[in-house]
Amino acid sequence: MAYAYYLSFRPHEQELAAAEAAALVPGIALSGPLARAPVAVNVRRAAHVALCARVLAEGASFSQVLAQLEALSPKAHDFAIEVRKVPPKPDLHSVQAAVLLADRMSGAPRLSHPAEQYVLLARKDWFIFGRILSRYDRGWTVHEHKPHTFSNALPARLARAMVNLVARPGDRVVDPCCGVGTILLEAAGMGMVAVGFDLNKKMTSPALANLRHFGLRGLVCAGDARDAAGSFDAVVVDPPYGHTSRRASDLYPELLANAVRLAPRISIVTAEPLEDLLTEAGYHLTARARWTKGQLVRHVYAGRLAGEEG
Ligand SMILES: C[S@@+](CC[C@H](N)C(=O)[O-])C[C@H]1O[C@@H](n2cnc3c(N)ncnc32)[C@H](O)[C@@H]1O
């Protein structure tokens, strides 16, 4: 059995989308926004993996897919078919393609609330038709409208992808520089235990209020990331970049030295490359991605301590 995945990202998110997909789906093989894997994974919590489908037909041309379906004649009660074209796009009319596919299936097409949903992923040289098993819930879009925010807050989708690089539902996640709690919202929203610290006492109330606004639970304390204490599964952190304060990189070695004590895994975003410091702190890097918006290049890393399982 083979499964297809479709990734949704803007150009500056591509590297992070690929890293998130690799973290969520074992054995995934990516080719731009399309991917294949030997296993089905529920992508509900993903930031960039938009859907997972069980492959029913696949080929280098649309006619090959139609021929395979003709032989298979999949049984569906009532169903809908969507067509997603990815670059380089094929010269294919989406509605006509959906009708041709529907003609080769038993059952009746139904556009509203169909029992089964199918997708044609269409690239000029690669066509995959499959039954959709799961889709992402786009939960971060709601969190973008949190009541309290500030200029240094992380985009919620980026925060969600960072959490997914190193944690899964049920894990205990700590953000030792939590600001208004963007990372905490994503972690708590995905069913993780979320704990935050921030040196600035004025941040704790807004972060807690943001969690409460969405009916989520979490613990937020005033404290220094360099001596925060506790036992967690993952540190997910967006420390100060030092654009407006004293050079923040002075903070990083001490922050990492404490992160190692807090949890065996880390996901961190900075405005400067951090490979050397992460390695010196004892991490084996499992993912890296650049996330560029305007002048700002963010470097996202995931790592785990040597000896820790993936
Ligand atoms: C880039 S902001 C984090 C923003 C956060 N990700 C959000 O979306 O709200 C960095 C935060 O680290 C806090 N901070 C700076 N130095 C710290 C330290 N030594 N320990 C803990 N927090 C610190 C700042 O007060 C600020 O809220």
The ligand as an SDF file (V2000), in Angstrom:
LIG
                    3D

 27 29  0  0  0  0  0  0  0  0999 V2000
   11.2970   36.7820   20.3510 C   0  0  0  0  0  0  0  0  0  0  0  0
   10.4300   37.0010   21.8250 S   0  0  0  0  0  0  0  0  0  0  0  0
    9.4220   35.5550   21.9140 C   0  0  0  0  0  0  0  0  0  0  0  0
    8.1070   35.7600   21.2920 C   0  0  0  0  0  0  0  0  0  0  0  0
    7.1990   34.5850   21.4440 C   0  0  0  0  0  0  0  0  0  0  0  0
    7.6570   33.4600   20.6260 N   0  0  0  0  0  0  0  0  0  0  0  0
    5.7970   34.9850   21.0500 C   0  0  0  0  0  0  0  0  0  0  0  0
    5.3590   34.6580   19.9310 O   0  0  0  0  0  0  0  0  0  0  0  0
    5.1750   35.7100   21.7980 O   0  0  0  0  0  0  0  0  0  0  0  0
   11.6210   36.6790   23.0610 C   0  0  0  0  0  0  0  0  0  0  0  0
   11.0640   36.7170   24.4610 C   0  0  0  0  0  0  0  0  0  0  0  0
   12.1240   36.2870   25.3340 O   0  0  0  0  0  0  0  0  0  0  0  0
   12.0300   37.0240   26.5310 C   0  0  0  0  0  0  0  0  0  0  0  0
   13.3600   36.9340   27.1650 N   0  0  0  0  0  0  0  0  0  0  0  0
   14.4780   37.6660   26.9190 C   0  0  0  0  0  0  0  0  0  0  0  0
   15.5100   37.2280   27.6870 N   0  0  0  0  0  0  0  0  0  0  0  0
   15.0230   36.2080   28.4300 C   0  0  0  0  0  0  0  0  0  0  0  0
   15.5830   35.3350   29.3980 C   0  0  0  0  0  0  0  0  0  0  0  0
   16.8700   35.4400   29.7720 N   0  0  0  0  0  0  0  0  0  0  0  0
   14.7920   34.3960   29.9510 N   0  0  0  0  0  0  0  0  0  0  0  0
   13.4850   34.2880   29.5940 C   0  0  0  0  0  0  0  0  0  0  0  0
   12.8950   35.0850   28.6930 N   0  0  0  0  0  0  0  0  0  0  0  0
   13.6560   36.0220   28.0980 C   0  0  0  0  0  0  0  0  0  0  0  0
   11.5920   38.3970   26.1120 C   0  0  0  0  0  0  0  0  0  0  0  0
   10.9480   39.0560   27.1880 O   0  0  0  0  0  0  0  0  0  0  0  0
   10.6130   38.0670   24.9650 C   0  0  0  0  0  0  0  0  0  0  0  0
    9.3040   37.9890   25.4300 O   0  0  0  0  0  0  0  0  0  0  0  0
  1  2  1  0
  2  3  1  0
  2 10  1  0
  3  4  1  0
  4  5  1  0
  5  6  1  0
  5  7  1  0
  7  8  2  0
  7  9  1  0
 10 11  1  0
 11 12  1  0
 11 26  1  0
 12 13  1  0
 13 14  1  0
 13 24  1  0
 14 15  1  0
 14 23  1  0
 15 16  2  0
 16 17  1  0
 17 18  1  0
 17 23  2  0
 18 19  1  0
 18 20  2  0
 20 21  1  0
 21 22  2  0
 22 23  1  0
 24 25  1  0
 24 26  1  0
 26 27  1  0
M  CHG  2   2   1   9  -1
M  END
$$$$
